[in-house]
Amino acid sequence: MSQTVKGVIARSKKSPTEVVDVVIPDPGPRDVVVSVKACGVCHTDLAYREGGINDEFPFLLGHEAAGVVESVGSDVNHVEVGDFVVLNWRAVCGDCRACKRGRPWYCFDTFNASAPMTLTDGTELTPALGIGAFAEKTLVHELQCTKVNPETDPAVAGLLGCGVMAGLGAAMNTGSVGRGDSVAVIGCGGVGDAAIAGARLAGATTIIAIDRDAAKLEWARELGATHTIDGSKVEDVVTAVQDLTDGNGADVVIDAVGRPETYQQAFYARDLAGVVVLVGVPTPEMRLEMPLVDFFSRGGALKSSWYGDCLPERDFPMLIDLYEQGRLPLERFVTERVGIDDVEAAFAAMEAGKVLRSVVMI
């Protein structure tokens, strides 16, 4: 039978979120009902509320979540009732051209639940990134569930569902940071600091954090930055990076902001054969104008990183194991734990740069 739970929705563009009754249908053959334990508050959720993703309102917000499988459909064999899982929005199909070419992190046909969750009047909800986890329970496809160590703090485990995985993967997967590399990260919010933690885990020896906020630079140091550059106090960020890398520029530069000016800094702050990774998300109207000869004159690579080019089944258990071993300080990303009624306040704290992550505990 269907069931009714509390959830957080964005009813219309730029309107405050609401806590309402949400109807969870019976799971389809490959669907799973997950009892949500914790869900991080991500910039993407705010973008949905602001109408920056699409106009398919109302949205059931939340996607960076961990919980326990409560019930499963008739054909589910990937998880079982009682499994502790992290939810993901890259449930790869295995059949599209990206998957068949051995690049499933670019999957074009990821799985989602077969039926919509609704309001009590029958209005269909659009779940954020196909998940919708600012709710007591949610309905997802079985492959959106990745089993991890059940002893892990749900507030920590859920971080891998989006932003922290995006940053870790930008360094470790997309950027292929290796031992002895120099890395510069522009923008030290949750994603940028995760990239710093990933670079440290991968063995980089020079890790340069770049931001205009002194508090964020301090967070970056705690997560592994060996040097910091305050963009509000230096005349030229590119020169400052070169000065810290023997005049060469960094082997890998990660733009976690996603603006034309930061991407241009990243491009020129890398070594001649260095890699630029864009993980910050630009808006559609942004344009970049640079001399084409400068692209021709440099080697290396220019890459975009979607979800850290992760494969949840490969990456989530490994990263949780590293956390449990004390080698990956995921707990430092949890700035505060809030209730389901506090999402608007969490959005405000995030916009003000006061938190790395607020986590809704359910």
C-alpha positions in Angstrom: 0.0 0.0 0.0 1.1 3.6 -0.5 2.1 5.6 2.5 2.2 9.3 3.5 5.3 10.9 5.0 6.6 14.4 5.6 8.7 16.0 2.9 10.1 19.4 1.8 8.9 20.8 -1.5 9.5 23.9 -3.6 6.0 24.6 -4.9 7.0 27.5 -7.3 10.0 29.5 -8.5 11.7 31.4 -5.7 9.0 30.6 -3.2 10.0 29.4 0.3 10.1 25.7 0.8 7.2 23.9 2.6 7.0 20.8 4.7 4.0 18.9 3.4 2.5 15.4 3.2 4.1 13.3 0.5 2.5 10.1 -0.8 5.0 7.3 -1.5 3.5 4.7 -3.9 4.1 1.0 -3.7 7.5 0.2 -5.2 7.5 -1.1 -8.8 9.3 -4.3 -9.8 12.8 -2.7 -9.5 11.9 0.1 -7.1 12.9 0.5 -3.5 11.5 2.5 -0.6 14.2 4.0 1.6 13.8 5.3 5.1 15.9 8.4 5.0 18.3 9.0 7.9 20.2 12.0 6.8 20.3 14.3 3.8 22.8 17.1 3.1 21.7 20.5 1.9 23.3 21.1 -1.5 23.5 24.2 -3.8 21.7 22.1 -6.4 18.6 22.0 -4.1 18.6 25.7 -3.9 19.0 25.9 -7.7 15.9 23.8 -8.0 14.0 26.1 -5.7 15.2 29.2 -7.6 14.1 27.7 -11.0 17.7 27.3 -12.1 17.4 23.7 -13.2 14.1 23.5 -14.9 10.5 24.6 -14.3 9.0 21.1 -13.5 7.5 22.3 -10.2 6.7 21.3 -7.6 10.0 19.7 -6.6 10.6 17.3 -3.8 14.0 18.5 -2.7 17.0 16.7 -1.3 19.4 14.2 -2.9 22.5 13.9 -0.8 21.2 11.1 1.4 21.8 7.9 3.3 19.1 5.6 4.8 17.9 2.1 5.2 16.0 0.0 2.7 12.5 -0.5 4.0 10.7 -2.4 1.2 11.6 -3.6 -2.3 9.8 -4.5 -5.6 9.3 -8.0 -6.9 12.3 -8.1 -9.2 14.9 -6.3 -6.9 18.1 -8.2 -6.4 20.6 -5.4 -5.9 19.7 -4.6 -2.3 17.6 -6.2 0.5 15.4 -4.9 3.3 17.6 -3.6 6.1 20.6 -2.6 3.9 22.2 0.7 4.8 22.7 2.6 1.6 23.9 5.9 0.1 21.6 7.2 -2.6 23.1 8.2 -6.0 21.8 9.9 -9.1 24.1 7.9 -11.5 22.5 4.5 -11.6 24.2 3.5 -14.9 22.2 1.5 -17.5 25.0 -0.6 -18.9 23.6 -0.4 -22.4 24.0 3.1 -23.8 27.0 4.0 -26.0 28.9 5.5 -23.1 28.5 2.4 -21.0 29.4 0.1 -23.9 32.5 2.1 -24.6 33.7 1.5 -21.0 32.9 5.0 -19.8 29.8 4.4 -17.6 30.4 7.7 -15.7 29.0 9.4 -18.8 25.9 7.2 -18.9 23.1 8.7 -21.0 20.2 6.7 -19.6 20.5 6.4 -15.8 17.7 4.7 -13.9 15.0 6.4 -11.7 11.9 5.1 -9.9 9.1 3.9 -12.2 6.3 5.9 -10.5 6.1 9.4 -9.2 5.7 10.5 -5.6 2.8 12.9 -5.2 1.1 15.4 -3.0 -2.1 14.1 -1.3 -4.2 15.7 -4.0 -2.4 13.7 -6.7 -0.1 16.4 -7.9 3.1 14.7 -9.2 6.3 15.7 -7.6 9.7 16.0 -9.5 12.3 14.6 -7.2 15.6 16.5 -7.1 18.1 14.6 -9.2 15.7 11.7 -9.3 15.9 11.2 -5.5 13.9 13.6 -3.4 15.3 12.9 0.0 14.3 15.8 2.2 11.6 13.4 3.3 11.1 10.7 5.9 11.0 8.1 3.1 11.7 8.2 -0.7 11.2 6.0 -3.7 14.1 5.2 -6.0 15.4 2.6 -8.4 17.3 -0.2 -6.8 20.5 0.8 -8.7 20.3 4.3 -7.0 21.2 2.5 -3.8 24.8 1.7 -2.9 25.4 -0.5 0.1 28.1 0.8 2.5 29.3 0.0 6.0 26.2 0.1 8.3 28.2 1.4 11.2 28.9 4.7 9.4 27.3 7.9 10.6 24.4 8.6 8.1 25.2 12.4 8.1 28.7 11.5 6.9 27.8 8.7 4.5 25.2 10.8 2.7 27.7 13.4 1.7 29.0 11.1 -1.0 25.6 11.4 -2.7 26.6 14.6 -4.5 28.9 17.6 -3.5 31.7 15.9 -1.6 31.9 13.1 -4.2 32.0 15.7 -7.0 35.0 17.3 -5.4 36.8 14.1 -4.4 36.2 12.7 -7.9 37.3 15.9 -9.7 40.8 15.4 -8.2 41.0 11.6 -8.0 39.1 10.5 -11.1 38.9 13.4 -13.6 42.1 15.1 -12.7 44.0 11.8 -12.1 46.1 13.5 -9.4 49.1 11.4 -8.5 51.9 11.3 -6.0 54.1 14.3 -6.0 51.7 16.4 -8.1 51.0 20.1 -7.5 47.3 21.0 -7.4 45.5 24.3 -7.2 41.8 24.5 -6.3 39.8 27.7 -7.0 36.8 28.0 -4.7 36.9 26.4 -1.2 33.3 25.6 -0.5 32.2 22.0 0.0 33.1 20.8 -3.5 36.5 22.7 -3.6 37.5 21.5 -0.1 36.5 17.9 -1.1 38.8 18.3 -4.1 41.6 19.3 -1.7 40.9 16.3 0.5 41.0 14.1 -2.6 44.3 15.6 -3.8 45.8 14.9 -0.4 44.5 11.4 -0.4 46.0 10.8 -3.9 49.5 11.9 -2.8 49.8 15.5 -4.1 52.6 17.3 -2.2 51.7 20.9 -3.1 48.0 21.7 -2.6 47.1 25.4 -3.1 43.7 26.6 -1.9 42.3 29.8 -3.6 39.4 31.8 -2.3 38.4 35.3 -1.2 37.1 34.2 2.2 39.6 33.8 5.1 37.3 31.3 6.9 37.0 29.1 3.8 40.8 29.1 3.4 41.2 28.0 7.0 38.8 25.1 6.3 40.9 24.2 3.3 44.0 24.0 5.4 42.3 21.7 7.8 41.4 19.4 4.9 44.9 19.2 3.4 45.9 22.5 1.7 49.6 23.2 2.0 49.3 26.8 0.8 46.5 29.3 0.5 46.0 32.3 -1.7 43.5 35.0 -0.7 42.2 36.3 -4.0 41.0 39.6 -2.4 44.6 40.4 -1.4 46.8 39.4 -4.3 47.1 41.3 -7.5 47.3 38.2 -9.8 46.2 34.7 -8.8 48.0 33.1 -11.7 51.4 34.6 -10.7 50.8 33.6 -7.1 50.2 30.0 -8.2 53.3 30.1 -10.4 55.4 31.5 -7.5 54.4 28.4 -5.4 55.3 25.9 -8.2 58.8 27.0 -9.2 57.4 29.3 -11.9 55.7 26.4 -13.8 52.1 26.5 -12.7 50.2 23.6 -11.1 50.0 20.1 -12.6 46.2 20.1 -12.0 44.0 23.1 -11.5 40.4 22.5 -10.4 37.8 25.3 -10.9 35.2 24.7 -8.3 33.4 28.0 -8.9 32.5 27.7 -12.6 32.7 31.3 -13.8 34.5 32.7 -16.9 37.0 34.6 -14.8 37.9 31.6 -12.6 38.2 29.3 -15.5 40.6 31.7 -17.2 42.6 31.8 -14.0 42.7 28.0 -14.0 43.7 27.8 -17.6 46.7 30.1 -17.1 47.7 28.8 -13.7 48.4 25.3 -14.9 51.7 24.0 -16.1 52.2 24.0 -19.9 51.2 20.3 -19.9 48.9 20.6 -17.0 45.2 19.6 -16.6 42.3 22.0 -16.0 39.2 20.4 -14.3 35.9 22.3 -14.4 33.6 21.0 -11.6 31.9 24.3 -10.7 28.6 24.6 -12.6 28.3 27.6 -14.9 25.0 29.1 -15.9 23.7 29.1 -19.5 24.4 32.8 -20.2 28.1 32.7 -19.2 30.6 33.2 -22.1 34.3 32.7 -22.3 36.5 34.8 -24.6 40.2 33.9 -24.9 42.8 33.9 -27.7 42.5 30.6 -29.6 46.3 30.5 -30.0 46.6 30.1 -26.2 44.8 26.8 -26.5 47.0 25.7 -29.3 50.2 26.8 -27.5 49.6 24.5 -24.5 49.4 20.7 -24.1 47.7 18.9 -21.2 44.0 18.6 -21.1 40.8 20.6 -20.4 38.2 18.4 -18.7 34.7 18.7 -17.2 33.8 16.7 -14.2 30.2 15.5 -13.7 29.6 14.0 -10.2 33.4 13.5 -10.0 33.2 11.0 -12.8 32.3 8.5 -10.1 30.9 5.0 -10.2 28.9 4.7 -7.0 29.4 0.9 -6.7 33.1 1.3 -7.1 33.7 4.6 -5.2 31.3 4.9 -2.3 32.3 1.7 -0.4 36.0 2.5 -0.9 35.7 6.1 0.3 33.6 5.0 3.4 36.3 2.4 4.2 39.0 5.2 4.0 36.9 7.3 6.3 36.5 4.5 8.8 40.3 4.0 8.7 40.8 7.6 9.6 42.4 8.5 6.2 39.6 10.6 4.8 38.1 13.2 7.2 34.6 13.3 5.8 33.2 14.3 9.2 34.8 17.7 8.9 32.3 18.6 6.1 29.4 18.3 8.5 29.1 21.8 9.9 25.7 21.5 11.5 22.8 19.0 11.9 19.3 20.4 11.4 15.7 19.3 11.3 13.4 18.9 8.4 11.8 22.2 9.2 15.1 24.0 8.9 15.9 23.8 5.2 15.3 27.5 4.5 17.6 28.5 7.3 20.2 26.0 5.9 19.9 27.6 2.5 20.6 31.0 4.0 23.6 29.7 5.9 24.9 28.1 2.7 24.5 31.3 0.7 26.3 33.3 3.4 29.3 30.9 3.3 28.9 29.9 6.9 28.8 26.2 6.4 30.5 23.5 4.4 27.4 21.3 4.8 24.2 21.5 6.8 22.7 18.0 7.1 19.0 17.4 7.7 18.6 14.6 10.2 15.4 12.7 9.7 
